[in-house]
Amino acid sequence: MENRIKELRAARGMTQAELAEIISVSSRTIISLEKGQYNPSVLLARKLSLVFACPIEEVFLFGEEDGI
Amino acid sequence: MKKEILISVLGLAAGIILILLAMFVFTGSTTLNGVCYGFGAALLALSVGNLVGTSVKKAVETPETLKIQEIEEHDERNIRIRERAGWNTVRIFTPVLCFLTLASALIGVELYVTLAACGLVLLVAGLSIGSQIYYDKRL
């Protein structure tokens, strides 16, 4: 699943460590999320959407390959 | 932390008792003597290691390191990694254990070794089935 975390984070001038601290995860989790290697839980996705103040669908780009 | 220290102290005491039993009660080169020495030494080493580790951890602990530790422990990616690592270990270890059990029976080692290996296979299978039933009901 693709996502726009890197783009949205950069737009807000946040570092990976800062974003990680805000949503209480490790920096490695943010790195994995940005690389698209790790799909987060609904709760983490919601936290990210709240931080970026936009709907989950705008942070995570659901495609046919996700079966949606 | 207190619970950890208590467990280590109990382990230390049990280890010392087992070694003393091996030295003064079950003397001679009997199986019981060896078992007492083996388990005693293992318990002693693990407990001392735990106590030293706990005291070092306490000495260098700051609110910042505690927060990082808390985050690392509850990080959902780390939890998933731990689960997958555990599952993979069991998946690889189970056939190895079965093979060793079969091999021990075929090459004619002492019966108690084969029985112990069989016990381990049954324990792993029991734990696996038990865990699946438990999580099937909970999740």
N, CA and C atoms of all chains as a GROMACS GRO file, in nm:
protein
  621
    1MET      N    1   0.085  -0.120   0.000
    1MET     CA    2   0.000   0.000   0.000
    1MET      C    3   0.089   0.126   0.000
    2GLU      N    4   0.060   0.213  -0.094
    2GLU     CA    5   0.139   0.337  -0.101
    2GLU      C    6   0.084   0.439  -0.001
    3ASN      N    7   0.170   0.534   0.036
    3ASN     CA    8   0.123   0.640   0.125
    3ASN      C    9   0.195   0.771   0.098
    4ARG      N   10   0.142   0.877   0.157
    4ARG     CA   11   0.199   1.011   0.134
    4ARG      C   12   0.260   1.066   0.262
    5ILE      N   13   0.302   0.978   0.352
    5ILE     CA   14   0.353   1.023   0.482
    5ILE      C   15   0.475   1.114   0.465
    6LYS      N   16   0.569   1.070   0.380
    6LYS     CA   17   0.692   1.148   0.362
    6LYS      C   18   0.660   1.289   0.311
    7GLU      N   19   0.571   1.293   0.212
    7GLU     CA   20   0.534   1.420   0.150
    7GLU      C   21   0.462   1.512   0.251
    8LEU      N   22   0.366   1.453   0.325
    8LEU     CA   23   0.290   1.533   0.422
    8LEU      C   24   0.378   1.579   0.538
    9ARG      N   25   0.469   1.493   0.578
    9ARG     CA   26   0.560   1.528   0.688
    9ARG      C   27   0.653   1.641   0.645
   10ALA      N   28   0.708   1.626   0.524
   10ALA     CA   29   0.800   1.730   0.473
   10ALA      C   30   0.727   1.863   0.458
   11ALA      N   31   0.600   1.857   0.414
   11ALA     CA   32   0.522   1.980   0.396
   11ALA      C   33   0.503   2.054   0.527
   12ARG      N   34   0.504   1.978   0.637
   12ARG     CA   35   0.485   2.041   0.768
   12ARG      C   36   0.618   2.067   0.838
   13GLY      N   37   0.726   2.041   0.769
   13GLY     CA   38   0.860   2.068   0.823
   13GLY      C   39   0.896   1.982   0.942
   14MET      N   40   0.843   1.861   0.944
   14MET     CA   41   0.868   1.770   1.057
   14MET      C   42   0.978   1.670   1.022
   15THR      N   43   1.056   1.633   1.122
   15THR     CA   44   1.154   1.527   1.099
   15THR      C   45   1.087   1.394   1.132
   16GLN      N   46   1.151   1.285   1.091
   16GLN     CA   47   1.095   1.152   1.121
   16GLN      C   48   1.087   1.131   1.272
   17ALA      N   49   1.192   1.178   1.341
   17ALA     CA   50   1.195   1.160   1.487
   17ALA      C   51   1.083   1.237   1.554
   18GLU      N   52   1.056   1.357   1.505
   18GLU     CA   53   0.949   1.438   1.564
   18GLU      C   54   0.813   1.372   1.543
   19LEU      N   55   0.790   1.325   1.421
   19LEU     CA   56   0.663   1.257   1.393
   19LEU      C   57   0.649   1.131   1.478
   20ALA      N   58   0.761   1.059   1.490
   20ALA     CA   59   0.760   0.936   1.572
   20ALA      C   60   0.723   0.968   1.716
   21GLU      N   61   0.778   1.077   1.769
   21GLU     CA   62   0.751   1.114   1.908
   21GLU      C   63   0.605   1.153   1.927
   22ILE      N   64   0.551   1.226   1.829
   22ILE     CA   65   0.411   1.272   1.840
   22ILE      C   66   0.316   1.153   1.847
   23ILE      N   67   0.340   1.050   1.766
   23ILE     CA   68   0.245   0.938   1.763
   23ILE      C   69   0.295   0.818   1.845
   24SER      N   70   0.402   0.842   1.924
   24SER     CA   71   0.455   0.740   2.017
   24SER      C   72   0.491   0.608   1.949
   25VAL      N   73   0.568   0.618   1.843
   25VAL     CA   74   0.624   0.498   1.782
   25VAL      C   75   0.774   0.521   1.765
   26SER      N   76   0.846   0.416   1.725
   26SER     CA   77   0.990   0.434   1.705
   26SER      C   78   1.015   0.499   1.568
   27SER      N   79   1.133   0.560   1.556
   27SER     CA   80   1.168   0.625   1.428
   27SER      C   81   1.174   0.522   1.315
   28ARG      N   82   1.214   0.400   1.350
   28ARG     CA   83   1.224   0.294   1.249
   28ARG      C   84   1.087   0.262   1.189
   29THR      N   85   0.982   0.275   1.271
   29THR     CA   86   0.847   0.251   1.221
   29THR      C   87   0.811   0.356   1.116
   30ILE      N   88   0.848   0.482   1.143
   30ILE     CA   89   0.820   0.589   1.046
   30ILE      C   90   0.897   0.562   0.916
   31ILE      N   91   1.024   0.521   0.931
   31ILE     CA   92   1.106   0.492   0.812
   31ILE      C   93   1.039   0.381   0.729
   32SER      N   94   0.996   0.274   0.798
   32SER     CA   95   0.932   0.161   0.729
   32SER      C   96   0.801   0.204   0.662
   33LEU      N   97   0.725   0.288   0.733
   33LEU     CA   98   0.598   0.335   0.677
   33LEU      C   99   0.624   0.416   0.551
   34GLU      N  100   0.722   0.505   0.559
   34GLU     CA  101   0.750   0.592   0.443
   34GLU      C  102   0.799   0.511   0.323
   35LYS      N  103   0.871   0.404   0.351
   35LYS     CA  104   0.920   0.319   0.242
   35LYS      C  105   0.810   0.227   0.189
   36GLY      N  106   0.699   0.223   0.258
   36GLY     CA  107   0.588   0.137   0.216
   36GLY      C  108   0.612  -0.010   0.250
   37GLN      N  109   0.707  -0.033   0.342
   37GLN     CA  110   0.739  -0.172   0.380
   37GLN      C  111   0.643  -0.224   0.488
   38TYR      N  112   0.584  -0.130   0.560
   38TYR     CA  113   0.500  -0.171   0.673
   38TYR      C  114   0.362  -0.106   0.663
   39ASN      N  115   0.259  -0.189   0.673
   39ASN     CA  116   0.122  -0.137   0.674
   39ASN      C  117   0.076  -0.121   0.819
   40PRO      N  118   0.037   0.000   0.857
   40PRO     CA  119   0.004   0.023   0.999
   40PRO      C  120  -0.133  -0.032   1.038
   41SER      N  121  -0.156  -0.036   1.169
   41SER     CA  122  -0.288  -0.074   1.219
   41SER      C  123  -0.383   0.044   1.195
   42VAL      N  124  -0.511   0.019   1.213
   42VAL     CA  125  -0.610   0.125   1.195
   42VAL      C  126  -0.583   0.240   1.292
   43LEU      N  127  -0.545   0.204   1.415
   43LEU     CA  128  -0.520   0.307   1.516
   43LEU      C  129  -0.404   0.398   1.476
   44LEU      N  130  -0.296   0.337   1.428
   44LEU     CA  131  -0.180   0.416   1.388
   44LEU      C  132  -0.212   0.501   1.265
   45ALA      N  133  -0.288   0.443   1.173
   45ALA     CA  134  -0.328   0.519   1.055
   45ALA      C  135  -0.413   0.639   1.095
   46ARG      N  136  -0.502   0.618   1.192
   46ARG     CA  137  -0.587   0.727   1.242
   46ARG      C  138  -0.502   0.835   1.309
   47LYS      N  139  -0.404   0.792   1.390
   47LYS     CA  140  -0.316   0.890   1.456
   47LYS      C  141  -0.245   0.975   1.352
   48LEU      N  142  -0.195   0.909   1.247
   48LEU     CA  143  -0.123   0.981   1.141
   48LEU      C  144  -0.217   1.080   1.071
   49SER      N  145  -0.341   1.035   1.044
   49SER     CA  146  -0.434   1.123   0.976
   49SER      C  147  -0.469   1.243   1.064
   50LEU      N  148  -0.473   1.222   1.196
   50LEU     CA  149  -0.501   1.334   1.286
   50LEU      C  150  -0.385   1.433   1.288
   51VAL      N  151  -0.260   1.378   1.288
   51VAL     CA  152  -0.142   1.465   1.289
   51VAL      C  153  -0.139   1.550   1.163
   52PHE      N  154  -0.170   1.488   1.049
   52PHE     CA  155  -0.166   1.561   0.922
   52PHE      C  156  -0.298   1.635   0.893
   53ALA      N  157  -0.394   1.619   0.980
   53ALA     CA  158  -0.524   1.686   0.967
   53ALA      C  159  -0.589   1.660   0.832
   54CYS      N  160  -0.587   1.534   0.791
   54CYS     CA  161  -0.657   1.499   0.667
   54CYS      C  162  -0.710   1.355   0.678
   55PRO      N  163  -0.807   1.319   0.596
   55PRO     CA  164  -0.864   1.184   0.607
   55PRO      C  165  -0.760   1.074   0.578
   56ILE      N  166  -0.788   0.957   0.631
   56ILE     CA  167  -0.696   0.843   0.612
   56ILE      C  168  -0.672   0.816   0.463
   57GLU      N  169  -0.778   0.831   0.383
   57GLU     CA  170  -0.766   0.804   0.238
   57GLU      C  171  -0.667   0.897   0.168
   58GLU      N  172  -0.642   1.013   0.232
   58GLU     CA  173  -0.545   1.105   0.171
   58GLU      C  174  -0.402   1.074   0.215
   59VAL      N  175  -0.392   1.003   0.326
   59VAL     CA  176  -0.257   0.965   0.373
   59VAL      C  177  -0.217   0.832   0.309
   60PHE      N  178  -0.310   0.739   0.308
   60PHE     CA  179  -0.283   0.606   0.251
   60PHE      C  180  -0.360   0.591   0.121
   61LEU      N  181  -0.288   0.552   0.018
   61LEU     CA  182  -0.351   0.544  -0.114
   61LEU      C  183  -0.386   0.398  -0.144
   62PHE      N  184  -0.513   0.368  -0.126
   62PHE     CA  185  -0.559   0.231  -0.147
   62PHE      C  186  -0.577   0.205  -0.296
   63GLY      N  187  -0.523   0.092  -0.341
   63GLY     CA  188  -0.533   0.060  -0.482
   63GLY      C  189  -0.590  -0.079  -0.505
   64GLU      N  190  -0.595  -0.118  -0.629
   64GLU     CA  191  -0.650  -0.251  -0.663
   64GLU      C  192  -0.566  -0.363  -0.604
   65GLU      N  193  -0.433  -0.335  -0.593
   65GLU     CA  194  -0.343  -0.439  -0.540
   65GLU      C  195  -0.371  -0.469  -0.393
   66ASP      N  196  -0.444  -0.377  -0.326
   66ASP     CA  197  -0.481  -0.399  -0.186
   66ASP      C  198  -0.615  -0.472  -0.175
   67GLY      N  199  -0.673  -0.506  -0.291
   67GLY     CA  200  -0.801  -0.576  -0.292
   67GLY      C  201  -0.918  -0.486  -0.260
   68ILE      N  202  -0.900  -0.355  -0.284
   68ILE     CA  203  -1.008  -0.259  -0.254
   68ILE      C  204  -1.057  -0.195  -0.384
   69MET      N  205   0.988  -0.401   3.828
   69MET     CA  206   1.130  -0.406   3.867
   69MET      C  207   1.149  -0.489   3.995
   70LYS      N  208   1.061  -0.461   4.097
   70LYS     CA  209   1.072  -0.533   4.224
   70LYS      C  210   1.046  -0.682   4.203
   71LYS      N  211   0.949  -0.712   4.117
   71LYS     CA  212   0.914  -0.851   4.088
   71LYS      C  213   1.032  -0.921   4.022
   72GLU      N  214   1.097  -0.848   3.931
   72GLU     CA  215   1.214  -0.903   3.861
   72GLU      C  216   1.326  -0.937   3.960
   73ILE      N  217   1.350  -0.844   4.055
   73ILE     CA  218   1.456  -0.864   4.155
   73ILE      C  219   1.420  -0.982   4.244
   74LEU      N  220   1.291  -0.990   4.284
   74LEU     CA  221   1.245  -1.099   4.370
   74LEU      C  222   1.267  -1.235   4.302
   75ILE      N  223   1.231  -1.242   4.175
   75ILE     CA  224   1.248  -1.367   4.099
   75ILE      C  225   1.396  -1.404   4.091
   76SER      N  226   1.482  -1.302   4.068
   76SER     CA  227   1.626  -1.328   4.058
   76SER      C  228   1.682  -1.377   4.191
   77VAL      N  229   1.637  -1.314   4.301
   77VAL     CA  230   1.685  -1.355   4.434
   77VAL      C  231   1.640  -1.498   4.464
   78LEU      N  232   1.515  -1.530   4.429
   78LEU     CA  233   1.465  -1.666   4.451
   78LEU      C  234   1.544  -1.767   4.367
   79GLY      N  235   1.573  -1.729   4.244
   79GLY     CA  236   1.652  -1.816   4.155
   79GLY      C  237   1.791  -1.837   4.210
   80LEU      N  238   1.849  -1.728   4.262
   80LEU     CA  239   1.984  -1.735   4.321
   80LEU      C  240   1.985  -1.830   4.440
   81ALA      N  241   1.883  -1.816   4.527
   81ALA     CA  242   1.873  -1.902   4.646
   81ALA      C  243   1.856  -2.049   4.603
   82ALA      N  244   1.768  -2.073   4.505
   82ALA     CA  245   1.744  -2.210   4.458
   82ALA      C  246   1.872  -2.268   4.398
   83GLY      N  247   1.945  -2.186   4.324
   83GLY     CA  248   2.071  -2.232   4.263
   83GLY      C  249   2.173  -2.272   4.368
   84ILE      N  250   2.186  -2.187   4.471
   84ILE     CA  251   2.282  -2.215   4.579
   84ILE      C  252   2.242  -2.343   4.652
   85ILE      N  253   2.111  -2.356   4.679
   85ILE     CA  254   2.062  -2.476   4.750
   85ILE      C  255   2.093  -2.602   4.669
   86LEU      N  256   2.068  -2.596   4.538
   86LEU     CA  257   2.092  -2.713   4.452
   86LEU      C  258   2.240  -2.750   4.450
   87ILE      N  259   2.327  -2.648   4.443
   87ILE     CA  260   2.472  -2.676   4.441
   87ILE      C  261   2.516  -2.734   4.576
   88LEU      N  262   2.462  -2.678   4.687
   88LEU     CA  263   2.495  -2.731   4.819
   88LEU      C  264   2.447  -2.876   4.834
   89LEU      N  265   2.327  -2.903   4.780
   89LEU     CA  266   2.275  -3.041   4.784
   89LEU      C  267   2.367  -3.135   4.707
   90ALA      N  268   2.416  -3.087   4.592
   90ALA     CA  269   2.506  -3.170   4.511
   90ALA      C  270   2.638  -3.194   4.583
   91MET      N  271   2.684  -3.092   4.658
   91MET     CA  272   2.814  -3.103   4.725
   91MET      C  273   2.809  -3.190   4.850
   92PHE      N  274   2.696  -3.178   4.926
   92PHE     CA  275   2.695  -3.243   5.058
   92PHE      C  276   2.593  -3.356   5.075
   93VAL      N  277   2.489  -3.359   4.993
   93VAL     CA  278   2.386  -3.461   5.012
   93VAL      C  279   2.396  -3.570   4.905
   94PHE      N  280   2.380  -3.528   4.778
   94PHE     CA  281   2.385  -3.626   4.668
   94PHE      C  282   2.528  -3.636   4.614
   95THR      N  283   2.616  -3.682   4.697
   95THR     CA  284   2.758  -3.687   4.657
   95THR      C  285   2.783  -3.806   4.563
   96GLY      N  286   2.904  -3.811   4.508
   96GLY     CA  287   2.936  -3.919   4.414
   96GLY      C  288   2.891  -3.881   4.275
   97SER      N  289   2.928  -3.963   4.177
   97SER     CA  290   2.893  -3.927   4.039
   97SER      C  291   2.762  -3.991   3.996
   98THR      N  292   2.655  -3.953   4.067
   98THR     CA  293   2.523  -4.005   4.030
   98THR      C  294   2.454  -3.908   3.935
   99THR      N  295   2.344  -3.955   3.874
   99THR     CA  296   2.269  -3.868   3.783
   99THR      C  297   2.213  -3.748   3.859
  100LEU      N  298   2.161  -3.777   3.980
  100LEU     CA  299   2.102  -3.671   4.062
  100LEU      C  300   2.204  -3.563   4.095
  101ASN      N  301   2.327  -3.607   4.125
  101ASN     CA  302   2.436  -3.514   4.155
  101ASN      C  303   2.460  -3.421   4.035
  102GLY      N  304   2.467  -3.481   3.918
  102GLY     CA  305   2.490  -3.403   3.795
  102GLY      C  306   2.377  -3.306   3.767
  103VAL      N  307   2.252  -3.356   3.787
  103VAL     CA  308   2.135  -3.271   3.762
  103VAL      C  309   2.136  -3.151   3.858
  104CYS      N  310   2.168  -3.179   3.987
  104CYS     CA  311   2.172  -3.070   4.086
  104CYS      C  312   2.278  -2.968   4.050
  105TYR      N  313   2.398  -3.016   4.012
  105TYR     CA  314   2.505  -2.923   3.974
  105TYR      C  315   2.464  -2.842   3.850
  106GLY      N  316   2.410  -2.911   3.751
  106GLY     CA  317   2.372  -2.846   3.625
  106GLY      C  318   2.267  -2.739   3.644
  107PHE      N  319   2.154  -2.780   3.705
  107PHE     CA  320   2.045  -2.683   3.724
  107PHE      C  321   2.086  -2.572   3.821
  108GLY      N  322   2.163  -2.610   3.926
  108GLY     CA  323   2.209  -2.512   4.024
  108GLY      C  324   2.296  -2.406   3.958
  109ALA      N  325   2.393  -2.452   3.878
  109ALA     CA  326   2.484  -2.357   3.812
  109ALA      C  327   2.408  -2.269   3.714
  110ALA      N  328   2.314  -2.329   3.640
  110ALA     CA  329   2.236  -2.251   3.542
  110ALA      C  330   2.153  -2.145   3.613
  111LEU      N  331   2.086  -2.185   3.721
  111LEU     CA  332   2.003  -2.090   3.796
  111LEU      C  333   2.088  -1.978   3.855
  112LEU      N  334   2.204  -2.017   3.910
  112LEU     CA  335   2.294  -1.920   3.972
  112LEU      C  336   2.341  -1.818   3.868
  113ALA      N  337   2.386  -1.868   3.754
  113ALA     CA  338   2.438  -1.778   3.649
  113ALA      C  339   2.328  -1.685   3.597
  114LEU      N  340   2.210  -1.741   3.570
  114LEU     CA  341   2.099  -1.660   3.518
  114LEU      C  342   2.057  -1.552   3.619
  115SER      N  343   2.048  -1.593   3.747
  115SER     CA  344   2.003  -1.499   3.850
  115SER      C  345   2.104  -1.387   3.871
  116VAL      N  346   2.234  -1.424   3.879
  116VAL     CA  347   2.338  -1.321   3.897
  116VAL      C  348   2.337  -1.227   3.776
  117GLY      N  349   2.325  -1.284   3.657
  117GLY     CA  350   2.319  -1.203   3.535
  117GLY      C  351   2.203  -1.107   3.538
  118ASN      N  352   2.085  -1.156   3.580
  118ASN     CA  353   1.966  -1.071   3.589
  118ASN      C  354   1.984  -0.959   3.690
  119LEU      N  355   2.042  -0.995   3.808
  119LEU     CA  356   2.060  -0.894   3.913
  119LEU      C  357   2.157  -0.786   3.866
  120VAL      N  358   2.269  -0.828   3.804
  120VAL     CA  359   2.367  -0.730   3.755
  120VAL      C  360   2.302  -0.642   3.647
  121GLY      N  361   2.230  -0.707   3.555
  121GLY     CA  362   2.162  -0.634   3.448
  121GLY      C  363   2.064  -0.532   3.503
  122THR      N  364   1.986  -0.574   3.603
  122THR     CA  365   1.886  -0.483   3.663
  122THR      C  366   1.953  -0.364   3.730
  123SER      N  367   2.063  -0.392   3.803
  123SER     CA  368   2.130  -0.281   3.874
  123SER      C  369   2.195  -0.184   3.775
  124VAL      N  370   2.253  -0.237   3.666
  124VAL     CA  371   2.314  -0.149   3.564
  124VAL      C  372   2.206  -0.064   3.498
  125LYS      N  373   2.092  -0.130   3.466
  125LYS     CA  374   1.980  -0.060   3.402
  125LYS      C  375   1.930   0.054   3.492
  126LYS      N  376   1.923   0.024   3.623
  126LYS     CA  377   1.873   0.123   3.719
  126LYS      C  378   1.969   0.242   3.728
  127ALA      N  379   2.101   0.211   3.720
  127ALA     CA  380   2.202   0.316   3.734
  127ALA      C  381   2.200   0.414   3.617
  128VAL      N  382   2.169   0.365   3.497
  128VAL     CA  383   2.173   0.453   3.379
  128VAL      C  384   2.035   0.502   3.335
  129GLU      N  385   1.933   0.467   3.414
  129GLU     CA  386   1.796   0.501   3.376
  129GLU      C  387   1.767   0.651   3.395
  130THR      N  388   1.713   0.715   3.294
  130THR     CA  389   1.668   0.854   3.305
  130THR      C  390   1.525   0.859   3.249
  131PRO      N  391   1.451   0.967   3.277
  131PRO     CA  392   1.315   0.975   3.220
  131PRO      C  393   1.314   0.960   3.068
  132GLU      N  394   1.419   1.012   3.004
  132GLU     CA  395   1.428   1.004   2.858
  132GLU      C  396   1.444   0.859   2.811
  133THR      N  397   1.536   0.787   2.876
  133THR     CA  398   1.557   0.646   2.836
  133THR      C  399   1.433   0.561   2.868
  134LEU      N  400   1.366   0.596   2.980
  134LEU     CA  401   1.244   0.522   3.016
  134LEU      C  402   1.136   0.541   2.910
  135LYS      N  403   1.125   0.665   2.859
  135LYS     CA  404   1.025   0.695   2.757
  135LYS      C  405   1.056   0.618   2.628
  136ILE      N  406   1.187   0.618   2.591
  136ILE     CA  407   1.228   0.546   2.469
  136ILE      C  408   1.199   0.397   2.485
  137GLN      N  409   1.232   0.345   2.604
  137GLN     CA  410   1.209   0.203   2.632
  137GLN      C  411   1.060   0.169   2.620
  138GLU      N  412   0.977   0.257   2.676
  138GLU     CA  413   0.831   0.238   2.672
  138GLU      C  414   0.782   0.236   2.527
  139ILE      N  415   0.832   0.332   2.447
  139ILE     CA  416   0.791   0.340   2.306
  139ILE      C  417   0.835   0.214   2.231
  140GLU      N  418   0.961   0.174   2.252
  140GLU     CA  419   1.014   0.056   2.182
  140GLU      C  420   0.934  -0.070   2.218
  141GLU      N  421   0.895  -0.078   2.346
  141GLU     CA  422   0.822  -0.196   2.394
  141GLU      C  423   0.682  -0.205   2.333
  142HIS      N  424   0.616  -0.089   2.321
  142HIS     CA  425   0.478  -0.089   2.274
  142HIS      C  426   0.464  -0.053   2.126
  143ASP      N  427   0.576  -0.032   2.059
  143ASP     CA  428   0.573   0.002   1.916
  143ASP      C  429   0.509  -0.115   1.839
  144GLU      N  430   0.404  -0.085   1.760
  144GLU     CA  431   0.330  -0.195   1.696
  144GLU      C  432   0.414  -0.273   1.596
  145ARG      N  433   0.510  -0.204   1.531
  145ARG     CA  434   0.596  -0.275   1.436
  145ARG      C  435   0.687  -0.373   1.512
  146ASN      N  436   0.739  -0.327   1.627
  146ASN     CA  437   0.824  -0.415   1.708
  146ASN      C  438   0.746  -0.537   1.758
  147ILE      N  439   0.619  -0.512   1.796
  147ILE     CA  440   0.534  -0.622   1.844
  147ILE      C  441   0.515  -0.723   1.730
  148ARG      N  442   0.488  -0.671   1.609
  148ARG     CA  443   0.467  -0.762   1.496
  148ARG      C  444   0.596  -0.839   1.463
  149ILE      N  445   0.711  -0.770   1.474
  149ILE     CA  446   0.839  -0.836   1.448
  149ILE      C  447   0.860  -0.950   1.548
  150ARG      N  448   0.832  -0.920   1.676
  150ARG     CA  449   0.848  -1.022   1.781
  150ARG      C  450   0.759  -1.143   1.753
  151GLU      N  451   0.634  -1.115   1.715
  151GLU     CA  452   0.540  -1.225   1.688
  151GLU      C  453   0.588  -1.311   1.571
  152ARG      N  454   0.631  -1.244   1.464
  152ARG     CA  455   0.676  -1.318   1.346
  152ARG      C  456   0.803  -1.397   1.376
  153ALA      N  457   0.895  -1.334   1.452
  153ALA     CA  458   1.021  -1.401   1.486
  153ALA      C  459   0.992  -1.527   1.568
  154GLY      N  460   0.899  -1.512   1.665
  154GLY     CA  461   0.861  -1.625   1.749
  154GLY      C  462   0.800  -1.737   1.666
  155TRP      N  463   0.709  -1.699   1.576
  155TRP     CA  464   0.641  -1.797   1.492
  155TRP      C  465   0.741  -1.869   1.403
  156ASN      N  466   0.834  -1.793   1.343
  156ASN     CA  467   0.934  -1.853   1.256
  156ASN      C  468   1.024  -1.949   1.332
  157THR      N  469   1.061  -1.908   1.453
  157THR     CA  470   1.148  -1.994   1.535
  157THR      C  471   1.080  -2.128   1.561
  158VAL      N  472   0.953  -2.122   1.601
  158VAL     CA  473   0.879  -2.245   1.630
  158VAL      C  474   0.864  -2.330   1.503
  159ARG      N  475   0.836  -2.261   1.391
  159ARG     CA  476   0.814  -2.331   1.264
  159ARG      C  477   0.940  -2.408   1.222
  160ILE      N  478   1.057  -2.348   1.249
  160ILE     CA  479   1.183  -2.414   1.211
  160ILE      C  480   1.224  -2.517   1.316
  161PHE      N  481   1.202  -2.480   1.443
  161PHE     CA  482   1.250  -2.564   1.552
  161PHE      C  483   1.171  -2.694   1.566
  162THR      N  484   1.040  -2.692   1.536
  162THR     CA  485   0.956  -2.810   1.555
  162THR      C  486   1.002  -2.930   1.470
  163PRO      N  487   1.023  -2.915   1.338
  163PRO     CA  488   1.072  -3.031   1.261
  163PRO      C  489   1.210  -3.077   1.306
  164VAL      N  490   1.295  -2.980   1.347
  164VAL     CA  491   1.430  -3.015   1.395
  164VAL      C  492   1.418  -3.103   1.519
  165LEU      N  493   1.330  -3.061   1.610
  165LEU     CA  494   1.310  -3.137   1.733
  165LEU      C  495   1.254  -3.276   1.704
  166CYS      N  496   1.160  -3.284   1.610
  166CYS     CA  497   1.102  -3.414   1.572
  166CYS      C  498   1.211  -3.503   1.512
  167PHE      N  499   1.295  -3.444   1.428
  167PHE     CA  500   1.403  -3.521   1.366
  167PHE      C  501   1.500  -3.574   1.472
  168LEU      N  502   1.536  -3.487   1.567
  168LEU     CA  503   1.629  -3.528   1.672
  168LEU      C  504   1.569  -3.639   1.758
  169THR      N  505   1.437  -3.630   1.784
  169THR     CA  506   1.369  -3.732   1.864
  169THR      C  507   1.373  -3.867   1.791
  170LEU      N  508   1.341  -3.862   1.662
  170LEU     CA  509   1.342  -3.984   1.581
  170LEU      C  510   1.484  -4.041   1.574
  171ALA      N  511   1.581  -3.952   1.552
  171ALA     CA  512   1.721  -3.995   1.542
  171ALA      C  513   1.767  -4.058   1.673
  172SER      N  514   1.728  -3.997   1.784
  172SER     CA  515   1.770  -4.051   1.914
  172SER      C  516   1.711  -4.190   1.936
  173ALA      N  517   1.588  -4.211   1.886
  173ALA     CA  518   1.524  -4.343   1.900
  173ALA      C  519   1.594  -4.446   1.809
  174LEU      N  520   1.631  -4.401   1.688
  174LEU     CA  521   1.690  -4.494   1.592
  174LEU      C  522   1.834  -4.531   1.623
  175ILE      N  523   1.912  -4.435   1.677
  175ILE     CA  524   2.053  -4.467   1.704
  175ILE      C  525   2.072  -4.531   1.842
  176GLY      N  526   1.961  -4.549   1.911
  176GLY     CA  527   1.965  -4.624   2.036
  176GLY      C  528   2.033  -4.556   2.152
  177VAL      N  529   2.009  -4.426   2.168
  177VAL     CA  530   2.061  -4.358   2.287
  177VAL      C  531   1.976  -4.399   2.408
  178GLU      N  532   2.020  -4.355   2.526
  178GLU     CA  533   1.947  -4.393   2.648
  178GLU      C  534   1.798  -4.361   2.634
  179LEU      N  535   1.715  -4.448   2.690
  179LEU     CA  536   1.570  -4.432   2.674
  179LEU      C  537   1.519  -4.299   2.730
  180TYR      N  538   1.580  -4.255   2.843
  180TYR     CA  539   1.529  -4.133   2.906
  180TYR      C  540   1.554  -4.009   2.818
  181VAL      N  541   1.660  -4.015   2.736
  181VAL     CA  542   1.686  -3.903   2.644
  181VAL      C  543   1.576  -3.896   2.538
  182THR      N  544   1.544  -4.014   2.480
  182THR     CA  545   1.436  -4.019   2.379
  182THR      C  546   1.303  -3.977   2.440
  183LEU      N  547   1.276  -4.024   2.563
  183LEU     CA  548   1.150  -3.988   2.628
  183LEU      C  549   1.144  -3.838   2.657
  184ALA      N  550   1.259  -3.782   2.699
  184ALA     CA  551   1.263  -3.637   2.725
  184ALA      C  552   1.238  -3.559   2.596
  185ALA      N  553   1.298  -3.606   2.487
  185ALA     CA  554   1.277  -3.538   2.358
  185ALA      C  555   1.131  -3.549   2.315
  186CYS      N  556   1.072  -3.669   2.335
  186CYS     CA  557   0.928  -3.688   2.304
  186CYS      C  558   0.844  -3.592   2.388
  187GLY      N  559   0.881  -3.581   2.515
  187GLY     CA  560   0.810  -3.489   2.605
  187GLY      C  561   0.815  -3.347   2.552
  188LEU      N  562   0.933  -3.307   2.502
  188LEU     CA  563   0.949  -3.172   2.448
  188LEU      C  564   0.860  -3.150   2.326
  189VAL      N  565   0.857  -3.253   2.238
  189VAL     CA  566   0.773  -3.244   2.118
  189VAL      C  567   0.627  -3.227   2.160
  190LEU      N  568   0.584  -3.308   2.257
  190LEU     CA  569   0.445  -3.300   2.305
  190LEU      C  570   0.417  -3.164   2.369
  191LEU      N  571   0.515  -3.114   2.444
  191LEU     CA  572   0.500  -2.984   2.510
  191LEU      C  573   0.482  -2.872   2.407
  192VAL      N  574   0.569  -2.875   2.305
  192VAL     CA  575   0.561  -2.773   2.199
  192VAL      C  576   0.425  -2.782   2.128
  193ALA      N  577   0.384  -2.908   2.096
  193ALA     CA  578   0.255  -2.925   2.027
  193ALA      C  579   0.141  -2.877   2.116
  194GLY      N  580   0.146  -2.913   2.244
  194GLY     CA  581   0.042  -2.872   2.339
  194GLY      C  582   0.033  -2.721   2.352
  195LEU      N  583   0.151  -2.658   2.365
  195LEU     CA  584   0.154  -2.512   2.378
  195LEU      C  585   0.100  -2.445   2.252
  196SER      N  586   0.137  -2.502   2.138
  196SER     CA  587   0.092  -2.445   2.011
  196SER      C  588  -0.060  -2.454   1.998
  197ILE      N  589  -0.115  -2.573   2.028
  197ILE     CA  590  -0.260  -2.592   2.018
  197ILE      C  591  -0.332  -2.504   2.121
  198GLY      N  592  -0.278  -2.505   2.244
  198GLY     CA  593  -0.337  -2.424   2.352
  198GLY      C  594  -0.340  -2.276   2.316
  199SER      N  595  -0.228  -2.228   2.262
  199SER     CA  596  -0.220  -2.086   2.225
  199SER      C  597  -0.319  -2.053   2.115
  200GLN      N  598  -0.331  -2.146   2.018
  200GLN     CA  599  -0.423  -2.120   1.907
  200GLN      C  600  -0.567  -2.112   1.956
  201ILE      N  601  -0.603  -2.203   2.047
  201ILE     CA  602  -0.740  -2.201   2.102
  201ILE      C  603  -0.762  -2.073   2.182
  202TYR      N  604  -0.661  -2.037   2.262
  202TYR     CA  605  -0.670  -1.917   2.347
  202TYR      C  606  -0.690  -1.791   2.261
  203TYR      N  607  -0.604  -1.776   2.160
  203TYR     CA  608  -0.613  -1.655   2.077
  203TYR      C  609  -0.733  -1.658   1.983
  204ASP      N  610  -0.778  -1.780   1.948
  204ASP     CA  611  -0.899  -1.793   1.866
  204ASP      C  612  -1.019  -1.737   1.941
  205LYS      N  613  -1.020  -1.758   2.074
  205LYS     CA  614  -1.132  -1.709   2.154
  205LYS      C  615  -1.118  -1.559   2.183
  206ARG      N  616  -0.994  -1.516   2.199
  206ARG     CA  617  -0.971  -1.376   2.239
  206ARG      C  618  -0.975  -1.276   2.125
  207LEU      N  619  -0.925  -1.318   2.007
  207LEU     CA  620  -0.913  -1.219   1.899
  207LEU      C  621  -1.033  -1.223   1.803
   0.00000   0.00000   0.00000
